[in-house]
Amino acid sequence: MTDYSKELQGKKVLVTGVTGLIGKATVEHLLKKGIPANQIIGLSRKKEPMEDLAARGIEVRFGDYFDYDSLVRAFEGIDKIMLTSTVAFTDRSTQHYNAITAARQAGVKHVVYMAIMRKEGSQRIMPEVTESDLYTEQVLKSSGLTYTIVYHPPFTDALSFFLDPNSYENGIKVPANNGKMAPATRDELAEAHAEILSTPGHENKTYSLGGSNLISFADIAKILAEVKGQPVPFTTITSEEYIDGIVAKGAPRHVAEFITSWVLAIEGNEFEHQSGDLERLLGRKTKTFREYVESTLA
Ligand SMILES: NC(=O)c1ccc[n+]([C@@H]2O[C@H](COP(=O)([O-])OP(=O)(O)OC[C@H]3O[C@@H](n4cnc5c(N)ncnc54)[C@H](OP(=O)(O)O)[C@@H]3O)[C@@H](O)[C@H]2O)c1
């Protein structure tokens, strides 16, 4: 049994993006591992208190990635930070730069950053993702801080984003076919973050957090059909048709192009790397897509 109390003994760990899904789940997993609540701190840019975390003795400090001084104040007395990457279309580079530089100024020792997985040697530039990830990794590695960089696959629980909300009626129509990815749920990735934050040996390392199972969009259609016993017709369409379909539902074209870039990256096997790192950090295999769908339907 791992003794989780040792690594963080007398230290404080701060998780950013604590109002969001993965940040909140990271805090939950730190608590599950037995890290005392008074050593866990959340960062939020919202002024309203987070009642559920406060009730469990977790301090939430105010900090906005765009407000450098607020970050320096929030990071005071912190040893490790989980830097939850910020959302697309918001100048991610500036925000991550501010967080890392403020961490250094505040005397933080170790920053963990989550980037999106890239295939080795890949020249693919995903808008709102690749350039800001590369920049953030370079800023972190040259900051003098101890770093850990984790590479995320697509979230299993966000794959529906790429599909028609009513796939059983309308089928799955994507500019993809059999390109494979190794997704993992936000909760599994958050658990891996908590493991990295609360155990030694992750200094200046990178982890590739591909899940245990490879699936394609064609597999997704097959699995959805099998789970409900209803057909899900699968059609490969062009990128232009896919973009036009998203725009027709009301999204701006640049958002449609962003979504399409993920589908094309999946089709190009950009996220298929299975290093085993995630299984090692979790001590088990990740959920299959079928298990995930069955659990959400239940
Ligand atoms: N691998 C994938 O498939 C995938 C898919 C989507 C996104 N992502 C990346 O993963 C990240 C986390 O995912 P998630 O699902 O947990 O996202 P989420 O629920 O949208 O959480 C994002 C968090 O970032 C915080 N944030 C945004 N701007 C901020 C700012 N200026 N200062 C401080 N905090 C700020 C948000 O705070 P507020 O609550 O105040 O907005 C929120 O807590 C995303 O931000 C994105 O970079 C990955």
The ligand as an SDF file (V2000), in Angstrom:
LIG
                    3D

 48 52  0  0  0  0  0  0  0  0999 V2000
   -8.1550   15.9700  -23.8600 N   0  0  0  0  0  0  0  0  0  0  0  0
   -9.3360   16.4200  -24.2500 C   0  0  0  0  0  0  0  0  0  0  0  0
  -10.1540   15.7240  -24.8820 O   0  0  0  0  0  0  0  0  0  0  0  0
   -9.7390   17.8190  -23.9030 C   0  0  0  0  0  0  0  0  0  0  0  0
  -11.0160   18.2550  -24.2720 C   0  0  0  0  0  0  0  0  0  0  0  0
  -11.3930   19.5270  -23.8940 C   0  0  0  0  0  0  0  0  0  0  0  0
  -10.5300   20.3450  -23.1930 C   0  0  0  0  0  0  0  0  0  0  0  0
   -9.2850   19.8880  -22.8470 N   0  0  0  0  0  0  0  0  0  0  0  0
   -8.3560   20.7060  -22.0400 C   0  0  0  0  0  0  0  0  0  0  0  0
   -8.4760   20.2460  -20.6990 O   0  0  0  0  0  0  0  0  0  0  0  0
   -8.7450   21.3630  -19.8260 C   0  0  0  0  0  0  0  0  0  0  0  0
   -9.5540   20.9140  -18.6350 C   0  0  0  0  0  0  0  0  0  0  0  0
  -10.7120   20.2590  -19.0800 O   0  0  0  0  0  0  0  0  0  0  0  0
  -12.0680   20.3790  -18.2540 P   0  0  0  0  0  0  0  0  0  0  0  0
  -13.0280   19.4820  -18.9110 O   0  0  0  0  0  0  0  0  0  0  0  0
  -11.8140   20.2480  -16.7930 O   0  0  0  0  0  0  0  0  0  0  0  0
  -12.4510   21.8950  -18.6030 O   0  0  0  0  0  0  0  0  0  0  0  0
  -13.4300   22.8710  -17.8020 P   0  0  0  0  0  0  0  0  0  0  0  0
  -14.4160   22.0970  -16.9930 O   0  0  0  0  0  0  0  0  0  0  0  0
  -13.9390   23.8590  -18.8090 O   0  0  0  0  0  0  0  0  0  0  0  0
  -12.4390   23.6160  -16.7860 O   0  0  0  0  0  0  0  0  0  0  0  0
  -11.5600   24.6090  -17.1940 C   0  0  0  0  0  0  0  0  0  0  0  0
  -11.1060   25.3210  -15.9420 C   0  0  0  0  0  0  0  0  0  0  0  0
  -10.1820   26.3670  -16.3130 O   0  0  0  0  0  0  0  0  0  0  0  0
  -10.5500   27.5310  -15.5760 C   0  0  0  0  0  0  0  0  0  0  0  0
  -10.1280   28.7680  -16.2120 N   0  0  0  0  0  0  0  0  0  0  0  0
  -10.4370   29.1880  -17.4560 C   0  0  0  0  0  0  0  0  0  0  0  0
   -9.9080   30.4110  -17.6640 N   0  0  0  0  0  0  0  0  0  0  0  0
   -9.2720   30.7670  -16.5110 C   0  0  0  0  0  0  0  0  0  0  0  0
   -8.5570   31.9080  -16.0930 C   0  0  0  0  0  0  0  0  0  0  0  0
   -8.3880   32.9590  -16.9010 N   0  0  0  0  0  0  0  0  0  0  0  0
   -8.0300   31.9130  -14.8530 N   0  0  0  0  0  0  0  0  0  0  0  0
   -8.1850   30.8700  -14.0130 C   0  0  0  0  0  0  0  0  0  0  0  0
   -8.8720   29.7590  -14.3440 N   0  0  0  0  0  0  0  0  0  0  0  0
   -9.4100   29.7080  -15.5850 C   0  0  0  0  0  0  0  0  0  0  0  0
  -12.0640   27.4640  -15.5480 C   0  0  0  0  0  0  0  0  0  0  0  0
  -12.5600   28.3760  -14.5950 O   0  0  0  0  0  0  0  0  0  0  0  0
  -14.0610   28.9930  -14.6850 P   0  0  0  0  0  0  0  0  0  0  0  0
  -14.9520   27.9660  -14.0400 O   0  0  0  0  0  0  0  0  0  0  0  0
  -13.9710   30.2490  -13.9100 O   0  0  0  0  0  0  0  0  0  0  0  0
  -14.3660   29.1960  -16.1470 O   0  0  0  0  0  0  0  0  0  0  0  0
  -12.2640   25.9960  -15.1890 C   0  0  0  0  0  0  0  0  0  0  0  0
  -12.1170   25.7860  -13.8150 O   0  0  0  0  0  0  0  0  0  0  0  0
   -9.4370   22.3840  -20.7440 C   0  0  0  0  0  0  0  0  0  0  0  0
   -9.3430   23.6920  -20.2020 O   0  0  0  0  0  0  0  0  0  0  0  0
   -8.6660   22.1940  -22.0320 C   0  0  0  0  0  0  0  0  0  0  0  0
   -7.4310   22.9090  -21.9800 O   0  0  0  0  0  0  0  0  0  0  0  0
   -8.8900   18.6480  -23.1930 C   0  0  0  0  0  0  0  0  0  0  0  0
  1  2  1  0
  2  3  2  0
  2  4  1  0
  4  5  1  0
  4 48  2  0
  5  6  2  0
  6  7  1  0
  7  8  2  0
  8  9  1  0
  8 48  1  0
  9 10  1  0
  9 46  1  0
 10 11  1  0
 11 12  1  0
 11 44  1  0
 12 13  1  0
 13 14  1  0
 14 15  2  0
 14 16  1  0
 14 17  1  0
 17 18  1  0
 18 19  2  0
 18 20  1  0
 18 21  1  0
 21 22  1  0
 22 23  1  0
 23 24  1  0
 23 42  1  0
 24 25  1  0
 25 26  1  0
 25 36  1  0
 26 27  1  0
 26 35  1  0
 27 28  2  0
 28 29  1  0
 29 30  1  0
 29 35  2  0
 30 31  1  0
 30 32  2  0
 32 33  1  0
 33 34  2  0
 34 35  1  0
 36 37  1  0
 36 42  1  0
 37 38  1  0
 38 39  2  0
 38 40  1  0
 38 41  1  0
 42 43  1  0
 44 45  1  0
 44 46  1  0
 46 47  1  0
M  CHG  2   8   1  16  -1
M  END
$$$$
